Amino acid sequence: MKKITLYSDGSSLGNPGAGGWCGILCYKDKERIVSGGEANATNNQMELKAVIESLKVLKEPCEVELVSDSKYVCEAINSWLKNWIKKDFKDVKNPHLWREYLQVSAPHKVKATWVKGHCGFVYNERCDTIAKEEAQKYQGLR
């Protein structure tokens, strides 16, 4: 399996509000940026959307190290998801997105690593900037 590093971030201008997301996929010396947004979303939704949409571009099963400043996403992937599945996502926010995550992550081995946001970590800062730019495209469209 190829080893991919996925850096991701989400942004919401207001919570909820105009939202944007970004993922940067790195493999050896190559990188691919994927990004987008929505007119009305929460920050957590955009954090998760960044991961989902980034995984969708992988064409074969990969080992993915996800690097994110979202404790929500990292803790869910590494710890909480098993119990959420057992209880069929009862009382869990964003179940439709988590189900989509399960579907797109199924072929891959995903391990999430949390990094502190806004601390000068280059890829995290780039993702943050792009996610905010995406969210700004949707401001005023609610």
trRosetta pair geometry for C-beta under 8 A, 3 or more apart (Angstrom, degrees):
i j d omega theta_ij theta_ji phi_ij phi_ji
1 61 5.7 -69 -119 116 109 89
1 62 5.6 146 179 -135 99 33
1 63 4.9 108 115 -22 125 87
1 109 7.0 79 128 18 168 113
2 27 6.1 3 169 -137 126 125
2 60 7.0 89 12 81 115 111
2 62 4.8 -39 71 -122 87 98
2 63 7.1 -156 94 30 40 76
3 27 7.6 147 84 -127 51 77
3 62 7.1 152 -101 -175 17 91
3 63 4.8 -23 -108 72 68 111
3 65 7.3 23 -176 -7 90 102
4 25 5.8 -20 -172 -164 119 94
4 26 6.8 143 -165 70 64 49
4 27 5.3 -35 -107 -78 78 94
4 58 6.9 -111 -17 -103 169 125
4 62 4.7 27 1 158 118 143
4 63 6.9 161 24 81 70 53
4 64 5.0 -19 72 -107 102 71
4 65 7.3 -172 93 27 51 67
5 25 7.6 149 80 -158 48 45
5 26 4.5 -15 62 59 96 106
5 27 7.9 177 23 -69 68 46
5 64 7.7 137 -108 -160 20 58
5 65 4.9 -23 -113 68 71 101
5 67 6.3 12 -176 -6 98 116
6 23 5.8 -16 -168 -167 98 109
6 24 7.3 155 -155 77 48 47
6 25 5.4 -14 -103 -103 78 69
6 26 7.7 -168 -75 20 32 73
6 51 7.1 94 134 -128 138 70
6 54 5.3 123 -152 136 125 143
6 55 7.4 -10 -103 -67 164 71
6 64 5.4 8 -3 -170 119 107
6 65 7.0 173 26 83 71 46
6 66 4.9 -23 72 -107 106 65
6 67 6.9 171 85 22 50 71
7 23 6.9 151 80 -158 51 54
7 24 4.5 -7 57 55 103 98
7 26 7.2 42 -5 -10 100 111
7 67 4.9 -26 -103 71 69 105
7 68 7.5 155 -158 -76 47 55
7 123 3.9 -114 -108 148 172 124
7 124 6.3 -124 -168 -71 117 53
7 126 7.6 60 112 65 141 103
7 127 5.4 -146 132 -42 99 136
8 21 7.3 -2 -170 -176 96 95
8 22 6.8 175 -147 93 55 54
8 23 4.5 -13 -100 -104 91 80
8 24 7.6 -167 -73 22 48 62
8 47 7.1 105 129 -164 109 60
8 50 3.8 143 -168 127 110 122
8 51 5.2 -40 -74 -68 179 68
8 54 6.1 -120 -88 -8 117 151
8 66 6.6 -22 12 -161 117 95
8 67 7.5 147 18 74 68 54
8 68 5.1 -21 65 -94 90 101
8 70 7.8 -46 99 13 98 119
8 73 7.6 -91 88 123 127 168
8 127 6.0 162 -163 -155 17 151
9 21 7.2 -179 95 -150 47 58
9 22 5.6 0 57 57 84 92
9 47 7.0 -42 -161 -115 34 72
9 50 6.1 151 56 -102 24 173
9 68 6.9 164 -80 -140 56 77
9 69 6.5 20 -107 30 98 103
9 70 7.6 157 -125 -30 54 104
9 117 7.7 113 -122 -119 119 115
9 124 6.4 108 -60 -158 127 64
9 127 3.6 129 13 127 112 112
9 128 4.8 -72 143 -73 166 58
9 130 7.9 120 63 59 111 87
9 131 4.8 -119 105 -17 95 147
10 19 6.8 -5 -178 -171 99 104
10 20 7.2 169 -157 92 57 47
10 21 4.6 -17 -107 -104 80 86
10 22 7.9 178 -82 22 41 61
10 43 5.9 136 109 -172 106 57
10 44 7.4 96 82 -139 147 7
10 45 7.2 -176 179 85 154 46
10 46 2.9 150 -169 113 116 86
10 47 3.6 -114 20 -59 128 46
10 48 7.2 -7 -40 15 153 45
10 49 6.4 102 -104 46 126 91
10 50 5.1 -141 -63 -18 87 120
10 70 7.0 31 27 -63 103 140
10 131 5.6 -171 -137 -154 21 143
11 19 6.6 161 88 -153 55 58
11 20 4.8 -5 58 59 103 89
11 21 7.3 -173 21 -76 69 43
11 43 6.8 -24 -149 -124 21 83
11 46 5.9 -86 40 121 34 155
11 128 6.9 105 -65 -155 118 60
11 131 3.9 137 -3 130 109 106
11 132 4.7 -131 -171 -77 175 60
11 134 7.4 135 51 60 114 93
11 135 4.7 -105 100 -24 108 142
12 15 4.9 96 104 -96 132 73
12 16 6.3 -88 -170 -142 135 44
12 17 5.2 121 170 53 85 86
12 18 7.2 156 -155 80 56 40
12 19 4.6 -19 -101 -99 77 87
12 20 8.0 179 -77 22 40 60
12 41 5.8 -131 -106 96 110 77
12 42 5.6 -42 -74 -173 165 26
12 43 4.1 -113 14 -66 117 65
12 45 7.6 76 -70 49 129 93
12 46 5.7 179 -54 3 87 136
12 135 6.6 -174 -114 -125 25 141
13 17 4.6 -111 85 120 56 131
13 18 4.7 -5 46 59 110 93
13 19 7.5 -157 15 -75 70 38
13 132 7.6 96 -63 -145 102 75
13 135 4.9 145 -15 148 104 127
13 136 7.0 92 -40 -79 151 57
13 139 6.0 -31 81 -89 151 103
14 17 2.4 114 62 -59 98 138
14 18 7.0 75 34 19 102 65
15 42 5.5 59 -163 -141 78 73
15 43 5.3 -26 -117 -16 115 100
16 19 7.5 -51 -159 -47 80 113
16 40 5.5 47 152 -176 127 75
16 41 5.9 -171 -148 100 101 12
16 42 4.9 -67 -90 -70 81 66
16 45 8.0 19 -114 20 102 133
17 40 7.1 -65 -153 -128 10 54
17 41 7.5 -48 66 56 37 53
17 135 7.6 54 111 -172 94 117
17 139 7.8 10 165 -110 102 74
17 142 7.5 -74 -147 -60 51 137
18 37 6.9 21 173 171 82 127
18 38 7.6 -177 -156 92 49 50
18 39 6.1 -42 -111 -151 73 39
18 40 7.4 -34 -83 -75 39 38
18 41 7.7 16 179 33 18 84
18 135 4.7 120 123 -178 92 79
18 136 7.0 100 120 -88 142 18
18 137 7.8 177 -179 65 128 49
18 138 3.9 167 -148 92 104 95
18 139 4.5 -89 -12 -76 162 55
18 140 7.7 -1 -60 9 136 46
18 141 6.9 89 -102 38 108 93
18 142 7.1 -113 -64 -48 77 99
19 37 5.5 174 98 -157 57 81
19 38 4.8 2 59 55 106 87
19 39 7.8 -1 25 60 79 10
19 40 7.3 12 -2 126 105 9
19 41 3.2 -45 -6 60 153 117
19 42 7.3 9 -86 46 136 16
19 43 7.5 -168 -121 -89 106 36
19 45 6.5 -29 -144 85 167 106
19 46 4.2 -155 -176 -69 115 125
19 49 7.7 91 138 32 130 147
19 134 7.9 -13 129 111 47 101
19 135 5.4 -58 -169 -110 13 98
19 138 6.9 -21 40 63 46 148
20 35 7.0 12 -179 -177 96 101
20 36 7.2 -169 -147 105 65 32
20 37 3.9 -32 -99 -94 68 112
20 46 6.3 49 71 -152 27 138
20 130 7.5 -150 149 129 124 57
20 131 4.4 150 109 -178 96 55
20 132 6.1 180 60 -76 138 9
20 133 6.7 171 -179 68 167 45
20 134 2.9 141 -144 82 118 96
20 135 3.3 -107 -8 -39 105 72
20 136 7.3 -15 -35 5 143 59
20 137 7.3 101 -88 28 119 96
20 138 7.2 177 -61 16 86 116
21 35 6.4 -177 93 -147 56 63
21 36 6.1 -6 55 61 92 68
21 37 6.7 164 12 -87 69 56
21 46 4.5 -164 -68 -173 96 81
21 47 7.3 -166 -117 -73 106 16
21 49 4.6 -148 -35 90 166 102
21 50 3.7 -150 -177 -68 110 85
21 53 6.8 120 104 30 133 133
21 131 5.3 6 -120 -123 18 101
21 134 6.6 -69 32 80 39 154
22 33 6.8 -19 -164 -166 99 94
22 34 7.3 157 -154 86 51 50
22 35 4.2 -8 -104 -102 77 103
22 50 5.9 -2 58 -128 28 118
22 126 7.7 -129 130 125 146 72
22 127 4.4 -177 91 -152 114 70
22 128 7.7 -115 45 -34 129 15
22 130 3.9 95 -92 91 154 116
22 131 4.4 -116 1 -57 101 79
22 134 6.7 172 -56 -7 91 135
23 33 7.3 159 85 -153 51 48
23 34 4.9 -5 58 59 98 95
23 35 7.3 -175 23 -73 59 59
23 50 4.8 151 -56 177 90 83
23 51 6.8 136 -91 -88 129 29
23 53 6.4 -180 5 83 131 88
23 54 3.0 -105 140 -75 168 129
23 127 7.1 29 -99 -125 23 117
24 31 5.7 -1 -178 -172 96 117
24 32 7.3 162 -155 79 51 41
24 33 5.3 -18 -103 -100 77 73
24 123 5.7 -136 65 -158 140 103
24 126 6.4 36 -40 98 149 124
24 127 5.9 -119 -6 -73 105 98
25 31 6.5 156 81 -155 51 60
25 32 4.7 -9 56 56 104 93
25 33 7.9 -164 21 -74 72 27
25 34 7.3 35 -9 0 106 105
25 54 5.8 163 -58 -169 103 104
25 57 6.7 -138 -13 79 155 125
25 58 7.5 -175 -136 -70 151 89
26 30 7.2 160 -152 87 51 50
26 31 4.8 -19 -98 -100 73 89
26 123 7.7 -72 -32 -111 134 145
27 30 5.3 -14 67 64 82 99
27 31 7.8 160 23 -85 60 42
32 57 6.6 -143 117 130 143 151
33 130 6.8 -137 -170 -127 127 169
34 53 5.6 -158 134 129 130 104
34 54 5.3 172 54 -96 129 66
34 57 5.8 -165 -59 -26 146 144
35 130 5.1 -108 -99 153 151 118
35 131 6.9 -142 -141 -84 109 52
35 133 8.0 21 161 75 152 100
35 134 5.1 -148 162 -65 110 138
36 49 7.5 -101 73 145 104 122
36 53 6.4 -146 23 -144 124 172
36 134 6.0 106 135 -158 11 140
37 41 7.8 -150 -170 22 66 136
37 46 7.6 3 -126 -123 67 118
37 131 7.9 133 -85 -161 98 57
37 134 3.8 171 -46 152 116 97
37 135 5.4 -177 -132 -82 135 42
37 137 5.9 141 50 58 146 107
37 138 5.0 -148 130 -17 124 128
38 41 4.5 84 73 -30 122 124
38 45 7.8 -55 44 121 143 126
38 46 7.5 -148 28 -88 105 93
38 49 7.7 -154 -12 -94 122 175
38 138 6.3 60 109 -120 21 169
39 138 4.6 -150 -97 -173 51 116
39 141 4.2 -105 -121 98 116 104
39 142 5.2 165 159 -84 103 54
40 142 5.1 95 -71 -120 105 97
41 45 4.5 -127 -172 84 101 131
41 46 5.3 110 123 -52 133 93
41 49 7.5 -30 -163 -12 154 145
42 45 4.6 101 55 3 78 103
42 46 7.2 -150 93 -2 44 86
42 94 8.0 -119 53 -64 124 120
43 46 5.9 -61 -152 39 32 108
43 47 6.3 38 150 -24 67 104
44 47 5.4 -48 -145 32 35 116
44 48 6.4 29 158 -12 66 106
44 70 7.2 131 -122 -155 64 128
44 72 5.1 -63 -126 116 108 166
44 73 7.7 175 -153 -50 75 84
44 93 7.0 52 99 111 148 130
44 94 6.6 -142 119 -22 110 147
45 48 6.0 -62 -152 42 29 106
45 49 6.0 32 152 -24 66 110
45 94 5.8 -176 -95 -105 79 132
45 97 6.3 -172 -137 -51 74 161
46 49 5.3 -48 -136 36 34 116
46 50 6.5 46 158 -29 62 97
46 131 6.7 111 157 -164 126 119
46 135 7.5 -4 -121 -79 159 111
47 50 6.1 -52 -162 23 27 114
47 51 7.4 20 146 -12 59 103
47 68 6.7 94 -168 -170 103 132
47 70 4.0 105 -162 -84 145 161
47 72 6.3 98 85 70 152 115
47 73 5.0 -137 141 -39 114 127
48 51 5.8 -55 -158 34 41 110
48 52 6.3 38 149 -18 72 107
48 70 7.9 -135 -52 128 61 163
48 72 7.8 -75 -53 115 98 111
48 73 5.8 -178 -83 -100 69 106
48 94 6.4 133 34 150 161 153
48 97 4.9 81 118 152 140 134
48 98 7.3 -61 -158 -71 148 61
48 101 6.4 -77 -172 -63 104 130
49 52 5.6 -54 -142 39 35 112
49 53 5.9 25 164 -12 70 110
49 97 6.8 -73 -68 -138 70 127
50 53 6.5 -58 -140 42 21 102
50 54 6.2 21 159 -18 59 115
50 68 7.9 141 87 -113 129 117
50 127 7.3 71 -160 -169 148 121
50 131 7.0 -36 -83 -97 131 121
51 54 5.9 -63 -147 38 25 110
51 55 6.3 23 158 -18 64 108
51 66 6.2 19 -123 -136 113 138
51 68 7.3 -35 -68 -70 112 142
51 73 6.2 160 -27 -160 143 135
51 77 8.0 -135 -166 -67 163 138
51 101 6.5 26 103 -122 117 110
52 55 6.1 -61 -152 35 26 107
52 56 6.6 32 151 -28 62 105
52 97 6.7 -114 -41 -164 148 85
52 100 5.5 29 -137 120 139 110
52 101 5.3 -94 -86 -87 96 70
52 104 5.6 109 -152 42 71 150
53 56 5.5 -46 -153 23 35 120
53 57 7.5 35 154 -23 60 97
54 57 6.3 -55 -165 22 37 108
55 58 5.9 -42 -165 12 49 115
55 64 7.1 -29 -105 -86 94 171
55 101 7.8 94 29 -143 150 63
55 104 4.5 118 102 139 123 114
55 105 5.7 -53 -155 -80 164 66
55 108 6.6 -124 -146 10 112 151
55 110 7.7 -34 -99 -83 130 133
56 104 5.5 -54 -72 -142 72 137
58 61 7.9 75 139 -106 125 15
58 62 5.4 -107 -159 6 142 128
58 64 7.6 -91 -63 -74 158 125
58 107 8.0 -164 103 83 121 119
58 108 6.8 57 87 -73 160 131
60 107 7.8 -130 170 144 35 136
61 107 4.2 -122 -94 158 90 96
61 108 5.7 -177 -153 -85 67 53
61 109 7.9 61 174 -8 98 76
62 108 5.2 -9 59 -124 66 105
62 109 7.6 -122 110 37 42 73
63 108 7.2 159 -96 -170 19 83
63 109 4.8 -18 -115 66 68 109
63 111 7.9 1 -176 8 85 102
64 105 7.9 -108 44 -137 142 90
64 108 5.1 21 -3 169 117 134
64 109 6.8 166 24 81 70 52
64 110 4.7 -15 70 -106 110 72
64 111 7.3 169 89 27 60 60
65 111 5.7 -23 -114 70 64 93
65 113 6.1 10 -180 -2 96 118
66 73 7.6 -109 142 137 138 117
66 74 7.3 -169 103 -100 111 77
66 77 6.8 22 53 81 147 172
66 110 5.8 27 -18 -169 117 98
66 111 6.9 -174 24 87 81 39
66 112 4.4 -30 74 -107 112 69
66 113 6.8 167 85 23 55 68
67 112 7.9 160 -81 -160 25 57
67 113 5.1 -20 -104 71 69 102
67 115 5.8 26 -177 -10 94 121
67 123 6.8 62 90 92 133 132
67 124 7.2 -101 132 -69 105 95
68 73 5.2 -36 109 77 162 130
68 74 5.6 -168 66 -53 109 99
68 112 6.4 -32 26 -159 111 104
68 113 7.6 136 24 75 63 52
68 114 6.5 -41 77 -111 70 55
68 115 7.2 163 82 28 20 83
68 124 8.0 131 -140 -114 27 101
69 114 7.0 83 -128 -163 30 73
69 115 5.5 -59 -83 79 73 73
69 116 6.5 36 -131 170 101 15
69 117 3.3 88 -175 -65 156 94
69 118 7.7 88 -146 -5 164 66
69 124 5.6 88 -36 -153 115 128
69 128 7.9 8 24 -70 141 113
70 73 4.0 54 99 15 122 106
70 74 6.3 155 90 -10 66 87
70 114 7.6 -121 69 -121 36 91
71 74 5.8 -62 -138 47 33 107
71 75 5.4 28 166 -16 72 114
71 114 5.8 34 -96 -124 64 143
72 75 6.6 -59 -137 40 15 103
72 76 6.2 14 161 -18 56 115
73 76 5.9 -61 -146 37 25 111
73 77 6.3 18 161 -15 64 110
73 112 6.5 -165 126 -141 83 149
74 77 6.1 -60 -146 38 26 105
74 78 6.1 3 166 1 65 116
74 112 3.9 -172 -131 137 69 128
74 113 6.9 -76 -130 89 126 7
74 114 4.3 -135 37 -65 175 94
75 78 6.2 -68 -136 51 25 97
75 79 5.3 -39 -174 40 66 116
75 80 5.8 49 135 -12 83 113
75 112 8.0 -94 -22 91 24 141
75 114 7.9 20 -42 -58 74 133
76 79 7.2 -76 -111 58 10 71
76 80 4.6 -54 -123 55 51 117
76 81 5.6 79 166 -54 71 85
76 84 7.5 10 -153 -12 93 148
76 98 7.2 -108 171 -114 137 115
77 81 6.2 26 -119 -24 27 130
77 101 7.9 -109 -93 161 95 139
77 110 6.1 -82 -172 120 129 116
77 111 7.8 148 130 -148 120 23
77 112 4.3 105 72 -18 133 133
78 111 7.1 56 -95 -154 98 62
78 112 5.2 -116 -39 48 102 103
79 82 7.8 -80 169 19 32 100
80 83 6.1 -69 -166 45 54 103
80 84 5.8 52 145 -25 85 111
81 84 5.3 -59 -143 39 35 115
81 85 6.2 38 159 -24 70 102
81 98 7.1 -176 -121 -166 94 115
81 102 7.4 158 -167 -83 127 101
82 85 6.0 -55 -154 31 27 110
82 86 6.7 28 149 -20 62 106
83 86 5.4 -50 -149 33 38 115
83 87 6.4 13 160 1 69 106
84 87 6.4 -70 -148 50 28 92
84 89 5.4 36 174 -94 94 60
84 92 5.1 60 -139 -79 113 157
84 98 6.6 -64 134 161 148 156
85 88 7.4 24 -176 -81 33 34
85 89 7.5 15 -92 -47 33 75
85 102 7.5 115 -92 -101 116 148
87 90 4.7 -91 149 32 103 102
87 91 7.7 -28 130 35 136 92
87 92 7.8 134 87 -26 110 114
89 92 4.4 -94 -163 45 70 126
89 95 3.7 101 160 -124 147 119
89 98 6.3 162 -110 73 127 135
89 99 7.2 -61 -44 -52 154 97
92 95 5.4 102 85 -77 101 90
92 98 6.7 -30 134 10 134 158
94 97 4.3 -28 171 36 106 117
94 98 6.0 111 113 -22 86 92
95 98 5.5 -57 -144 41 37 110
95 99 6.1 39 157 -21 70 103
96 99 5.9 -52 -147 36 30 111
96 100 6.5 30 152 -17 62 106
97 100 5.5 -53 -148 38 34 112
97 101 6.3 42 150 -24 65 101
98 101 5.3 -45 -146 32 35 117
98 102 6.6 41 152 -22 63 99
99 102 5.6 -48 -151 31 34 114
99 103 6.6 35 150 -19 63 104
100 103 5.6 -53 -151 34 35 113
100 104 6.3 17 159 -6 69 108
101 104 6.3 -66 -143 45 28 97
101 105 5.6 13 165 -9 68 120
102 105 6.2 -64 -132 45 21 102
102 106 6.5 49 159 -58 58 91
103 106 6.1 -34 -161 -13 25 117
105 108 5.5 -84 -163 54 59 104
105 110 5.1 -49 -156 -9 119 141
115 119 7.5 -134 158 44 94 122
115 121 5.4 3 156 -15 143 174
115 124 5.7 -128 91 -63 132 147
116 119 4.7 52 98 -18 104 142
116 121 7.7 137 69 -14 66 127
117 124 6.2 -149 -123 165 61 131
117 128 7.0 117 -159 -80 105 136
118 124 8.0 -110 -40 126 32 118
118 125 7.5 98 -109 -96 42 84
118 128 7.3 105 -72 -103 74 173
119 124 7.8 22 44 78 78 143
120 125 6.8 -4 -140 -47 22 135
121 124 4.1 43 88 24 109 119
121 125 6.4 163 76 -19 53 88
122 125 5.9 -62 -148 36 25 109
122 126 6.4 23 157 -18 64 106
123 126 5.6 -51 -147 36 34 112
123 127 6.3 35 155 -18 66 104
124 127 5.8 -54 -148 37 31 111
124 128 6.3 34 152 -22 64 107
125 128 5.6 -53 -147 35 31 115
125 129 6.4 33 155 -20 65 105
126 129 5.8 -55 -149 34 30 111
126 130 6.4 23 157 -12 66 108
127 130 6.0 -60 -146 41 30 106
127 131 6.0 31 157 -21 67 110
128 131 5.8 -55 -143 36 26 111
128 132 6.4 24 158 -16 62 107
129 132 6.0 -60 -152 37 27 108
129 133 6.5 27 152 -19 63 107
130 133 5.5 -53 -148 36 34 114
130 134 6.4 37 152 -21 66 103
131 134 5.7 -52 -150 34 32 113
131 135 6.5 33 151 -20 64 104
132 135 5.6 -51 -147 35 35 113
132 136 6.4 40 153 -25 65 102
133 136 5.7 -51 -151 29 32 115
133 137 7.2 42 149 -27 60 96
134 137 5.9 -48 -164 18 37 115
134 138 7.6 16 148 -5 63 104
135 138 6.1 -70 -163 41 41 102
135 139 7.1 62 143 -49 71 87
136 139 5.5 -22 -152 -10 45 118
138 141 5.0 -88 -166 37 64 126
138 142 8.0 78 156 -52 93 70
